[in-house]
């Protein structure tokens, strides 16, 4: 069983990625340029997707990445 601090650290990283993605998307919604849409989709959604995937992986395989 992995340490609770390890799981908490992974969840904090996932939360940071999701929050960073939301901040990028919020800035792009205020910025009304065609490039803003590309940044919204390219960077913002990529960060959100990475955060969600990292969150799900940390829940499903909490012992992944630790040496035995």
N, C-alpha and C positions, 0 to 999 in steps of 0.2 A: 504494500500500500504506500503510495507516494506521500510525501510530507504535505501538510495542509498549506504551508507557505509556498510550495511550488505551484500548487493549483491556483492559489490566490494571485501569485505573480503573473501566471499565464492569463488569468481573467483580467487583471489590470492592464496588461499589454493589449488584449483584445478590446477592452473598453477605450483605451487611448486611441487605437486605430479608428474605431467607430466615431469617437468624438472629433478626431481630426478630420475625418471624412465629412461629418456634418458641418464643421466650421468652413471647410472649403466650399461645400455646396451653398451655405448661407451667404458667403461672400460673392459667389457667382450669381446668386439670385438678385443681389443688389446691383451688380455690375452688368449693365445692359449692353453687351457687345456680342458679336457672333463668336468671338474667341471664348467668351465666358461659358457658352454651351459645351464647347470642346473640353474645357477644363472641368466643368461640372461632370460630364460623362467620363472623361478619361481619368482624372486624378481623384475626384470625389467619390465616384462609384467604385473605383478600384480600391481605395482605402476602406470604404464600407464593406465591400466584398471580402477583403483580406481580414478585417476584424471579425466578421461573422464566421468565416471559415476557421479562423484561429480559435474562436470561442467554441465552436462545435467540436473541433479536434481536441481541445483541452478537456472537454467534458467526456467525450467518448473514450479517449485513450489517455487518461491522466498519467500513466506510467511511461508514456513514450518519451524517448530522449534521455532517460536516466540510465546510467551504467549499472550493470548487475555484477 
